[in-house]
Amino acid sequence: MNLDWLAGFFDGEGTITVSTSTATAMRHGIQIRPTIALSQSNKRAFIITHVQQELGFGITYPNIEEHKLVWQVFNKQDLERFVGIFKNRLVIKKSQIDLLDEILQRMKRREHLNDTTRPHIISLIKKLRGYNGVAKNVNTLNLR
């Protein structure tokens, strides 16, 4: 599979997100989950299977309600691999992958666990959500 073709395909069909939730069981009360995903209708599911086989990471699962096959990556090491492969290949999602890269690097330095640096990560997540057209309020998170 040509990585430039896959980058173009991901630019059009892929998703880069970072979800957040309050998690009282966690020491800092917040959970941050970066994810990338790509899905296709069941008629074109072979593309998703091929992507996973070629890249060698991520999981696939059926979205039965929407009649799709989804490829998803949420493991931090695999997300870093994805960023390394596609950071300089994406065009439409260049801003999103740059933000994902910065968020991952900050999480690697455990800045999301620090009361002083956590608000900056939250601001990066808000910015990413803005690129994705998602206006969900991250301010509701407890930023202890």
ROFIDREN-251504 format. One line per 3 residues: their letters; for each residue x, y, z of C-alpha. Coordinates in pm, 1 decimal. Layout:
ROFIDREN-251504
a	X/Y/Z  ...
***
This chain:
ROFIDREN-251504
mnl	0.0/0.0/0.0  131.7/342.5/-91.7  159.1/557.0/222.4
dwl	91.2/876.9/28.8  -232.8/727.2/-104.9  -328.0/619.1/247.1
agf	-251.2/968.4/379.5  -483.3/1118.4/119.8  -749.6/863.6/204.4
fdg	-713.9/936.4/575.7  -724.9/1311.4/504.7  -1068.5/1262.4/353.2
egt	-1212.9/979.8/558.7  -1019.9/962.9/886.4  -1076.5/1112.3/1227.5
itv	-834.4/1241.3/1490.6  -995.4/1294.4/1829.5  -906.9/1331.2/2193.2
sts	-1191.0/1249.5/2427.2  -1195.7/1353.4/2789.1  -1402.9/1252.7/3084.5
tat	-1410.7/1306.1/3453.1  -1294.1/995.6/3632.7  -1333.9/1011.2/4006.4
amr	-1150.1/681.4/4044.3  -838.7/836.8/3889.5  -598.3/1032.2/4105.8
hgi	-630.1/1355.1/3906.6  -998.6/1318.5/3823.7  -958.9/1327.5/3446.5
qir	-907.4/1073.7/3172.6  -765.1/1180.2/2834.7  -799.5/936.4/2542.9
pti	-639.3/1024.6/2207.2  -777.5/818.7/1919.0  -756.0/796.1/1543.4
als	-1017.4/614.5/1339.7  -1107.8/529.4/983.9  -1429.5/363.6/874.7
qsn	-1592.0/242.4/556.6  -1924.8/89.2/464.9  -1941.3/-288.0/474.9
kra	-1924.1/-288.6/94.1  -1578.9/-126.5/116.0  -1466.0/-297.3/438.4
fii	-1175.7/-459.8/253.8  -1002.6/-119.3/258.2  -1011.3/-108.4/639.0
thv	-883.3/-464.1/667.4  -603.0/-381.1/424.9  -504.6/-68.1/620.9
qqe	-474.1/-264.4/943.5  -277.1/-543.3/777.5  -39.6/-304.0/603.1
lgf	26.4/-81.2/904.0  30.3/-368.7/1153.6  -144.7/-186.8/1436.4
git	-487.6/-76.8/1549.4  -802.2/-280.1/1587.6  -1098.6/-333.7/1359.2
ypn	-1455.6/-385.6/1468.4  -1796.7/-373.0/1305.2  -2029.3/-80.3/1365.7
iee	-2346.8/-280.5/1318.4  -2587.7/14.2/1346.5  -2414.6/211.0/1070.1
hkl	-2317.9/-95.0/860.5  -1948.1/-4.7/871.2  -1613.4/-154.9/956.8
vwq	-1399.7/68.1/1177.8  -1021.3/75.7/1223.4  -922.5/245.9/1547.1
vfn	-592.9/323.6/1719.5  -583.6/427.1/2083.5  -262.8/265.5/2210.4
kqd	-18.6/552.7/2272.3  278.6/377.1/2110.7  71.9/301.6/1799.8
ler	-58.6/659.2/1790.9  302.7/778.1/1797.8  384.5/537.9/1512.4
fvg	90.7/675.8/1313.3  207.9/1033.6/1375.7  561.7/939.2/1270.9
ifk	440.2/787.5/945.3  180.7/1047.6/848.5  274.6/1379.8/1011.1
nrl	447.8/1505.1/696.9  204.2/1339.3/457.2  -132.2/1474.5/572.4
vik	-258.2/1794.5/412.3  -618.3/1852.6/519.6  -561.8/1714.7/870.0
ksq	-212.4/1864.3/912.9  -322.9/2091.7/1199.2  -497.6/1804.6/1376.9
idl	-203.2/1566.7/1355.2  32.1/1841.3/1476.4  -192.2/1896.9/1778.7
lde	-219.4/1522.1/1840.8  159.5/1498.3/1828.4  197.0/1778.3/2083.6
ilq	-67.6/1625.4/2312.8  100.6/1284.1/2294.7  443.1/1432.0/2369.3
rmk	304.9/1623.1/2668.1  128.6/1311.5/2794.5  453.2/1118.4/2756.1
rre	612.1/1376.9/2986.0  312.5/1317.4/3216.9  207.2/1682.2/3196.1
hln	-158.3/1580.3/3201.9  -102.1/1467.3/3560.9  38.9/1801.1/3672.6
dtt	-198.2/2069.8/3802.8  14.4/2344.7/3647.2  54.3/2197.8/3296.3
rph	-280.9/2016.6/3260.2  -472.2/2333.9/3157.2  -243.4/2373.9/2854.3
iis	-321.6/2020.2/2739.1  -691.2/2095.1/2783.9  -650.3/2405.5/2566.2
lik	-483.6/2192.7/2295.4  -774.6/1948.2/2310.7  -1020.1/2237.5/2271.8
klr	-828.1/2358.9/1969.0  -833.3/2010.9/1814.0  -1206.8/1988.3/1875.0
gyn	-1248.2/2323.3/1702.4  -1077.0/2187.7/1389.0  -1309.3/1888.7/1405.3
gva	-1614.3/2111.8/1433.3  -1693.0/1977.5/1778.6  -1786.6/2247.7/2024.8
knv	-1816.3/2023.4/2328.6  -1717.7/2210.4/2638.3  -1398.9/2083.8/2797.8
ntl	-1436.8/2347.0/3070.9  -1670.4/2113.6/3256.7  -1368.9/1902.1/3346.3
nlr	-1239.0/1937.6/3696.5  -895.4/2093.8/3651.0  -775.6/2039.7/4007.8
***
